[in-house]
Each structure stands twice: as structure tokens, then as C-alpha cells.
Amino acid sequence: MKKIVAFVMAAAMCLSLCACGGEKPMTYAVEAGSAGEEVAIANSFNIVSVDAQATALMEVQSGNADAAIIDLLMAGAMVGEGTSYPEIKVTDQKLNSEQYGIGCRKGSDLASFINSVLSETYADGTMMEIAETYGVQEAIVEQPAAEYVAAEADSDVEYIKNKGKLVVGITEFAPMDYLDENNEWIGFDADMSRIVAEKLGVEVEFIVIDWNNKVFELDGKSIDVVWNGMTLTDAVKEAMECTNAYCENAQVVVTK
């Protein structure tokens, strides 16, 4: 019911913006395969799909799109005074409410292992300390107690331990995963995934993926986990073994 109400309200706001004297509809830039694209399609917005949320912001900056639909957490880091896009602002259009989770191969016991780490780091304050570093502390979701339950056969955890590396599929998405001045991956998700790798006793490797192909990358074992501010949609939960939610987020409209 909440989703239906949110969609109706968003559609009404869109009509109020577009129906001035028969002007052409606004064009919204959205990341292909993202929650932003999903909510835009649900509201029948006129959209242009691009390869990343950062590209959607570039479309607005260049004037190729009237607005963009991006994650609220990204908007806080990327637009407004003192950011890469000081002329772009967050509007009051909050199109939905959603949660982030981490995706593993369907049936993988890695999700259970990560849940145990999320639980432990939330309880001892490590998660909140990292969240405060990147300004996402208000979005953190309380973690329930969780213990790792190993798979009886075909354990992903043992597979990762044996190869000595946890391969994390990401896109550049501040403040979750992004490159610092030394060309090293940092961010809330990047730092948390390093803790998981450490507890597994392995190294971590970050690979930038095509977001539309994340399930294929997982199933083909090119990566072991998708950890990049991923919205827990029904489609995602059907295609992957997902962890507990760890962040609250929303899709918002940004424009000049």
C-alpha cells in the first residue's frame, strides 16, 4: 500500500511540473537497471537510461536532461554546495523508500557469513564508526543477532577461502564505493567488505561491473558478491541470496 501511495504522489508531482501551458514533459536521466529506473517507469516518466548514476548527473549538468533520479545517499555526497555538482540541488520529490542489501549467488552460504559480520560490527560499534566516516550514519539499519550457518555442500565460504580472495562487484557510487586520491577504493561498502574479507582470512579485490549484468557476473563466478548500495527489490531477492538490509535509502529527483 505504501508503494502505491508513493507512486500516486510522485505521479501527481510530475504532472504538476509538466502540465504548464502544454509544455513538453520533463526528461529524467536514470541509471539502467536501477531502482531509479524502476520507479520512473512505474510513474510513466519520460526517461533516458544511462550507464551510471554519475552519468545521469552529467546529463543534467550538460542540459541533456531536465532532472535525474538518483539515490538519496549519493545525492548527499555528489550534489549541492561543496560537491562535484554545486549547481544541482535535491528537490522535495522523494519517490519511494527502500533498503540496501548485499547479493551473493543463489543458495550461497556467504550471505549467512556476511550477516554474522554485520551483526557483530553493529553490536560493537564498528559499523556506526565507519558510517560516520562517510556521513551515512542516519541511514544505518539495526542488525539482528546472526550466526553463520555453513552450507552442507558446495560452500561458497570454503570456495573463497581456498582461492584466497573475495571478489566484490561494484560501480563507482559515492559514498558507498569510490576512488580516493591514491586510486584506492574507499566508501562505506568498500570498508565493510574489507572487514568481511579479513574475517574470512582472504584478500579483497574490487571489480567494476556492468550493473545490468550483476547476476550473470555472480553466477559465472567472475565476482563473489555484489556490494554497492544495491536496493533489495523483489527481482533482486529472487535472483540472488541476499543479506539482511543494512541501510535505508530513497530515490530522489535532482535538478538545476
Protein Blocks (a to p, Z undefined) as FASTA:
>chain_A
ZZmmmmmmmmmmmmmmmmgghiacddddddehiaklmmmmmnopacdddfbfklmmmmmm
nopafbdcddfklmmmmgcehiablmbccdfbdfbdcdddddddehiaklmmmmmmmmmm
mmnommmmmmmmnopmmmpccdddddddddfbhpfklmmmmnopacdddddddfkbccdf
kopaedjklmmmmmmmmmnopacddddddfklmmmmmmnomafbdcehiacdfklmmmpc
cdddfbdcddddddZZ
